[in-house]
Amino acid sequence: MLLELMDTKGATKLTPVVTAILEQKFLGEWREGVQTGLGTAIDINGVFRQGEWLDGTFKKGIVVCPSPQEPDSYVEFVGEMAGNEISKGQLWLNNRKICLSGSFSGNIYQGTVNVAEAQLVLNKPAPFCEFPGTDEWKRTPEASQWTYAIEKRWQPLIDVFMKEELGSVDGFETSVAIIWSNLVGSMRIGKELVSGDLNMGFCDALETISKYGADWNEDYYRMVAEYWRLAMDNSYHPLYRIFHGFVQVFNTSYSGMAAHKNLHGQALLELDHIMSSTYGVMRKLFPNLPEDGNDIVSLDGHTPENSISGSSDEDEASENARRTSSSSIENRTKIYIPLCNFVYEDFFLHCSPVVFTICSLASNERDDIYWNRVVYLNAHTDMKLLSYLEVPRDLWPIDIPMEMADLDKPNKRHVARNKFYQPAVVGLQHMTTHSNPVEKLNSLHRTFDLIQEVLDFIGFFG
């Protein structure tokens, strides 16, 4: 909330009047109700500030200001601030094409900058600079030196949950049996809070688990994943509450004004942290889960029944229906997924709109390059592209003359597509019907399988 002084009588001192304008969103450290420490502020005009704050004043860090005259143009500054004026640092102009390093003055938010003493710096990348046309897309997000540690924001929530719901305190070892006993007690309290009925819907599959100490294997993983699914279906379960608490805080933080391309890396790092932390909570309940949730596990394409002992007929029928629906998309004998996949699927389902918006903004420049290349490729026939890519002619799915001029004839393109690649094209189009990345990869895998079948067919008949 910002305060604005309303000088209606020409007096020099008046009581501040709150004008009820929520003009910015701040993600960072607070002290006694004011911004103090590291944090990021994005205002309604698109001005981005990230760095050190003291008593509500931005002191040092990164400033990105869009140009009011040119929507796609902006000015960036990294350095010290004196109130609303920039001081010592580095200034990027003309969309990162020009960098000046030295001393400055003027209100950068109003577009007035005076150069006191500066030198031109060549080939100096800006803080959030991308390099279209390179392998920039392969880079993983990195934490900024100007923002708070990810753990500092989320770890207190996790510690409170572990203590209040599971009776586990960091630094003290608590037996798994005691943790399960505390979890059951928390579920019973949750039932009373949700419905006022302590005996509501007793679910043996949630409250009585006898196999958490079993050896690690494929069935153990399925047991853990099924327990997570059951917990997500019951609002009184502590795992349900912490999951939706994480989702609400994350979506509120990075939606609206905070959907800024410069927060792309920070948002992904925070989402990765809360997913790994949730996986860590599951390891407290199922201690034989491997420590690293990103490790890959191979599973059969079918789901065995009765992985959780003591489940009711209704719960078992529900789970069988869910597993049947999930396994219907998988035709291979083995599937390979990360251990944290059961956690990832639910977080992705609830957080994907926010993440998609931020990622789209962050990759806008690369998307333009990609789209220009797609337009170029679509302007030529398939066989001309095969020739351009130097694919051996014996692998082409149709007999063609040696004259390159014939490669642009429409009939050649249609014959090749319809006769040979139509099933693969249809399979590839199924990717858009899936929201889960694992299912998208499965569709892509099946597409290549269909292409391989075509090539095998052609090779068989010579």
Secondary structure as UniProt FT lines:
FT   STRAND          24..31
FT   TURN            32..33
FT   STRAND          34..43
FT   TURN            44..45
FT   STRAND          48..54
FT   TURN            55..56
FT   STRAND          57..66
FT   TURN            71..72
FT   STRAND          74..82
FT   TURN            83..84
FT   STRAND          85..93
FT   TURN            94..97
FT   STRAND          98..105
FT   HELIX           108..110
FT   STRAND          114..121
FT   TURN            127..128
FT   TURN            132..133
FT   HELIX           136..138
FT   TURN            145..146
FT   HELIX           150..166
FT   TURN            170..171
FT   HELIX           176..195
FT   TURN            198..201
FT   HELIX           204..207
FT   TURN            212..213
FT   HELIX           218..232
FT   TURN            235..236
FT   HELIX           238..253
FT   HELIX           256..258
FT   HELIX           261..263
FT   HELIX           264..285
FT   TURN            287..288
FT   TURN            293..294
FT   STRAND          296..300
FT   TURN            309..310
FT   HELIX           313..327
FT   TURN            328..329
FT   STRAND          334..338
FT   TURN            339..340
FT   HELIX           341..362
FT   HELIX           364..378
FT   HELIX           382..388
FT   TURN            389..390
FT   HELIX           393..395
FT   HELIX           404..408
FT   HELIX           410..416
FT   HELIX           417..421
FT   HELIX           422..429
FT   HELIX           430..433
FT   HELIX           437..460
//
